[in-house]
């Protein structure tokens, strides 16, 4: 076979499921790391080569990276029991993938998070910043870092909660300051920027701004969610202390059940942070314009959820 080879971790996750077929459409051969046999049709018509293993399997990482022009590290944890668990994957995993890429002579594209810009806010944010630093220490200028903001779209289970809430009730909680701004990006728009950095290697750290890099107010987000569901959105401001208390209660529940939770005190601090906008200097040179504005993107996600039976 001919053509450039991209080796991808996190290929079975929300972003990876869209990224793999997108790379294949753009002419890349794709090889993926997977802990188990993937379900049929996971990547649509794309048929990547599969290396069985995980981020702790150095031999599997070597086989993944061997002969690759580019390694895309998109695997990571978004919820964990504690900071050590986050770092074991998001920092140590990034270092391991970077080492495999260096040994193979491959470039590395690390999919991080805009949260890494504010590592003091949460264990998750700290682990993503540490992962960037670990990869940089290993591969140097052979590294491009992509920092998406909050990602939504077909198949996303995290923002599904927003739509389920909006579908059940017109009364929606409004977190944070009315002046706060939050950039959001449809998953396909994130894939488009990742593809740009794959095709045009640009060392550095680059953020994705979505259709409105300056960010949306929380009111815009909840009202748009209600609109695409055909529901009125009556917004109820939530006091910051109450959001923090809810995060602490969620953490306590996780400790009792032994299960990691997505909502924590750290996540509450992330939600209350006033500035998740993306400035022009943070965006990758030549980044394509977003295909989806918020309303079109939310409508696309809702249509997928309904077709999949995730949302009535």
C-alpha positions as CSV (number, residue, x, y, z in Angstrom):
1,X,0.0,0.0,0.0
2,X,1.1,3.6,-0.7
3,X,0.3,6.9,1.0
4,X,1.1,8.5,4.3
5,X,0.5,6.5,7.4
6,X,-1.1,8.0,10.5
7,X,-1.0,6.0,13.8
8,X,-3.8,6.9,16.1
9,X,-4.5,6.4,19.8
10,X,-8.0,7.0,21.2
11,X,-9.5,5.9,17.9
12,X,-12.5,4.3,19.6
13,X,-13.4,7.4,21.6
14,X,-15.8,10.2,20.7
15,X,-13.3,12.2,18.7
16,X,-11.4,9.2,17.4
17,X,-14.5,7.7,15.8
18,X,-14.8,10.8,13.6
19,X,-11.1,11.4,13.1
20,X,-10.2,8.0,11.7
21,X,-12.7,8.1,8.8
22,X,-11.8,11.8,8.2
23,X,-8.1,10.9,7.8
24,X,-9.0,8.0,5.5
25,X,-11.1,10.3,3.3
26,X,-8.1,12.7,3.1
27,X,-5.9,9.9,1.7
28,X,-4.1,8.8,4.9
29,X,-3.6,5.1,5.7
30,X,-4.5,4.7,9.3
31,X,-3.3,2.3,12.0
32,X,-5.0,2.4,15.4
33,X,-4.4,1.2,18.9
34,X,-7.3,-0.7,20.5
35,X,-7.5,-2.7,23.7
36,X,-10.2,-4.9,22.2
37,X,-11.7,-5.9,18.9
38,X,-13.8,-2.9,17.7
39,X,-17.4,-3.2,16.9
40,X,-18.4,-3.5,13.3
41,X,-18.8,-0.2,11.4
42,X,-17.2,1.8,14.2
43,X,-15.3,3.9,11.7
44,X,-17.9,3.8,8.8
45,X,-16.3,2.7,5.6
46,X,-12.7,3.2,6.9
47,X,-10.8,0.0,7.6
48,X,-7.7,0.9,9.6
49,X,-5.1,-1.6,10.6
50,X,-5.5,-2.5,14.3
51,X,-2.7,-3.0,16.9
52,X,-4.1,-4.6,20.1
53,X,-2.8,-3.0,23.3
54,X,-3.0,0.1,25.5
55,X,-0.9,3.0,26.6
56,X,1.0,0.9,29.2
57,X,2.0,-1.7,26.5
58,X,5.4,-0.4,25.2
59,X,5.6,-3.1,22.6
60,X,2.2,-2.3,21.2
61,X,3.1,1.4,21.1
62,X,6.2,0.5,19.1
63,X,4.3,-1.5,16.6
64,X,1.7,1.2,16.4
65,X,4.3,3.9,15.5
66,X,6.6,1.8,13.3
67,X,6.8,3.3,9.9
68,X,4.2,6.0,10.6
69,X,4.7,9.5,9.2
70,X,2.5,10.9,12.0
71,X,1.4,9.6,15.4
72,X,-1.9,11.2,16.6
73,X,-2.3,10.8,20.4
74,X,-6.0,11.4,21.1
75,X,-6.4,8.9,24.0
76,X,-7.0,10.3,27.5
77,X,-9.1,10.3,30.6
78,X,-11.8,12.9,31.1
79,X,-12.9,11.5,34.5
80,X,-10.8,9.7,37.1
81,X,-10.9,8.9,40.8
82,X,-8.0,11.3,41.7
83,X,-5.1,13.3,40.3
84,X,-2.8,10.3,40.3
85,X,-5.2,8.4,38.1
86,X,-5.5,11.3,35.7
87,X,-1.7,11.7,35.5
88,X,-1.1,8.0,35.0
89,X,-2.9,8.2,31.7
90,X,-2.8,11.9,30.6
91,X,0.8,12.5,31.5
92,X,2.6,9.1,31.6
93,X,0.6,7.9,28.6
94,X,1.6,11.0,26.6
95,X,5.2,10.4,27.5
96,X,5.0,6.8,26.4
97,X,3.4,7.6,23.1
98,X,6.0,10.4,22.5
99,X,8.8,7.9,23.1
100,X,7.4,5.5,20.6
101,X,7.0,8.3,18.0
102,X,10.6,9.4,18.6
103,X,11.9,5.9,18.2
104,X,10.0,5.5,15.0
105,X,11.1,8.9,13.6
106,X,7.5,10.1,13.5
107,X,6.0,13.5,14.0
108,X,3.6,13.7,17.0
109,X,0.2,15.5,17.1
110,X,-1.1,15.5,20.7
111,X,-4.8,16.2,21.2
112,X,-4.9,18.0,24.5
113,X,-7.6,20.3,25.9
114,X,-8.1,24.0,26.3
115,X,-8.3,23.2,30.0
116,X,-4.5,22.8,29.9
117,X,-4.4,26.6,29.7
118,X,-5.6,26.8,33.3
119,X,-3.9,23.8,35.1
120,X,-4.7,25.1,38.6
121,X,-8.4,24.7,38.1
122,X,-8.7,20.9,38.3
123,X,-6.8,17.6,38.4
124,X,-7.9,17.0,34.8
125,X,-6.5,20.4,33.6
126,X,-3.3,19.8,35.5
127,X,-2.9,16.4,33.9
128,X,-3.4,17.7,30.4
129,X,-0.8,20.4,30.9
130,X,1.6,17.9,32.3
131,X,1.0,15.6,29.3
132,X,1.9,18.4,26.9
133,X,5.1,19.1,28.8
134,X,6.0,15.4,28.9
135,X,5.6,15.0,25.2
136,X,7.5,18.2,24.5
137,X,10.4,17.0,26.6
138,X,10.6,13.8,24.5
139,X,10.1,15.0,20.9
140,X,10.8,18.7,21.0
141,X,10.0,20.4,17.7
142,X,8.5,17.3,16.2
143,X,5.4,18.1,18.3
144,X,2.2,19.9,17.5
145,X,-0.4,20.3,20.3
146,X,-4.1,20.7,19.6
147,X,-6.2,22.2,22.3
148,X,-9.9,21.8,21.6
149,X,-12.5,23.6,23.7
150,X,-15.6,21.8,24.9
151,X,-16.4,19.4,22.0
152,X,-20.0,18.3,21.1
153,X,-21.6,16.4,18.3
154,X,-22.9,13.0,17.2
155,X,-21.9,10.3,19.6
156,X,-20.9,12.6,22.5
157,X,-22.1,11.3,25.8
158,X,-21.0,14.3,27.9
159,X,-23.1,17.0,26.3
160,X,-26.0,14.5,25.9
161,X,-26.9,15.4,29.5
162,X,-27.6,19.0,28.5
163,X,-30.0,17.9,25.8
164,X,-31.7,15.4,28.0
165,X,-32.2,18.1,30.6
166,X,-33.5,20.6,28.1
167,X,-35.9,17.9,26.7
168,X,-37.4,17.2,30.1
169,X,-37.8,20.7,31.5
170,X,-38.0,24.3,30.3
171,X,-36.3,25.3,33.6
172,X,-32.5,25.1,33.0
173,X,-29.7,26.0,35.4
174,X,-27.5,28.9,34.4
175,X,-24.0,28.5,35.9
176,X,-21.4,31.2,36.3
177,X,-21.2,34.8,35.6
178,X,-23.3,36.3,32.8
179,X,-20.1,37.8,31.4
180,X,-18.3,34.4,31.1
181,X,-17.5,33.2,27.6
182,X,-17.1,29.6,26.5
183,X,-15.9,28.5,23.1
184,X,-17.5,25.3,21.8
185,X,-16.6,23.3,18.7
186,X,-18.4,20.6,16.7
187,X,-16.4,17.4,16.6
188,X,-16.1,17.6,12.8
189,X,-14.6,21.1,13.1
190,X,-12.0,19.8,15.5
191,X,-11.2,17.0,13.1
192,X,-10.7,19.6,10.3
193,X,-8.1,21.4,12.3
194,X,-6.4,18.2,13.3
195,X,-6.3,17.2,9.6
196,X,-4.7,20.6,8.8
197,X,-1.9,20.0,11.4
198,X,-1.5,16.5,10.0
199,X,-1.1,17.7,6.4
200,X,0.9,20.9,7.3
201,X,3.1,20.1,10.3
202,X,3.2,23.3,12.5
203,X,5.1,22.9,15.7
204,X,3.5,24.7,18.6
205,X,0.4,24.7,20.7
206,X,-2.8,25.5,18.8
207,X,-6.4,25.9,20.0
208,X,-9.7,25.3,18.2
209,X,-12.2,28.2,18.4
210,X,-15.2,26.8,16.7
211,X,-17.7,29.1,15.0
212,X,-17.3,31.8,17.6
213,X,-13.8,31.8,19.1
214,X,-14.7,34.7,21.3
215,X,-17.1,32.3,23.1
216,X,-20.7,32.0,23.9
217,X,-22.5,33.1,27.0
218,X,-24.1,30.4,29.0
219,X,-27.4,31.9,28.2
220,X,-26.7,31.5,24.4
221,X,-25.9,27.8,25.0
222,X,-28.9,26.9,26.9
223,X,-31.3,28.9,24.8
224,X,-29.9,27.3,21.6
225,X,-30.3,23.9,23.1
226,X,-33.9,24.6,23.9
227,X,-34.5,26.0,20.5
228,X,-33.3,23.0,18.5
229,X,-35.5,20.8,20.8
230,X,-38.5,23.0,20.2
231,X,-38.6,23.9,23.9
232,X,-38.7,27.2,25.8
233,X,-35.7,27.8,28.0
234,X,-36.4,29.4,31.3
235,X,-33.0,30.0,32.9
236,X,-32.4,29.9,36.6
237,X,-29.0,31.3,37.8
238,X,-27.1,29.0,40.1
239,X,-24.9,30.5,42.8
240,X,-21.2,29.5,42.5
241,X,-21.2,28.1,46.0
242,X,-24.0,25.7,45.1
243,X,-22.2,24.5,42.0
244,X,-19.1,23.9,44.1
245,X,-21.1,22.0,46.7
246,X,-22.7,19.9,44.0
247,X,-19.2,19.0,42.7
248,X,-18.1,18.0,46.2
249,X,-21.3,15.9,46.7
250,X,-20.6,14.2,43.3
251,X,-17.0,13.4,44.3
252,X,-18.3,11.9,47.6
253,X,-20.7,9.7,45.7
254,X,-17.8,8.5,43.5
255,X,-15.7,7.6,46.5
256,X,-18.6,5.6,48.0
257,X,-19.3,3.7,44.7
258,X,-15.7,3.4,43.7
259,X,-16.5,4.9,40.3
260,X,-14.9,8.0,38.7
261,X,-17.4,10.9,38.1
262,X,-17.2,13.5,35.4
263,X,-18.6,16.3,37.7
264,X,-16.3,17.2,40.6
265,X,-15.1,20.3,42.5
266,X,-12.5,20.7,39.8
267,X,-15.1,20.5,37.0
268,X,-17.2,23.1,38.9
269,X,-14.2,25.4,38.9
270,X,-13.8,24.9,35.2
271,X,-17.5,25.7,34.6
272,X,-17.1,28.9,36.7
273,X,-14.0,30.1,35.0
274,X,-14.9,33.3,33.2
275,X,-12.8,33.0,30.0
276,X,-12.7,29.9,27.8
277,X,-12.5,32.1,24.7
278,X,-9.9,31.5,22.0
279,X,-7.8,34.4,20.7
280,X,-6.6,34.7,17.1
281,X,-3.0,34.1,18.1
282,X,-3.9,30.7,19.7
283,X,-5.4,29.4,16.4
284,X,-3.4,27.3,14.0
285,X,-2.3,29.3,10.9
286,X,-4.6,28.6,8.0
287,X,-7.2,26.9,10.2
288,X,-10.4,26.3,8.1
289,X,-13.6,28.1,9.1
290,X,-16.0,26.2,11.2
291,X,-18.7,24.3,9.2
292,X,-21.2,24.4,12.1
293,X,-22.5,27.4,14.0
294,X,-24.0,26.6,17.4
295,X,-27.6,26.1,16.2
296,X,-26.6,23.9,13.2
297,X,-24.2,21.9,15.3
298,X,-26.7,21.3,18.1
299,X,-29.3,20.3,15.6
300,X,-26.8,17.8,14.0
301,X,-26.1,16.3,17.4
302,X,-29.8,16.1,18.4
303,X,-30.7,14.4,15.1
304,X,-28.0,11.8,15.7
305,X,-29.1,11.2,19.4
306,X,-32.7,10.7,18.3
307,X,-31.7,8.3,15.5
308,X,-29.6,6.3,17.9
309,X,-32.4,6.2,20.5
310,X,-30.4,8.2,23.0
311,X,-32.9,11.1,23.1
312,X,-36.6,11.1,22.6
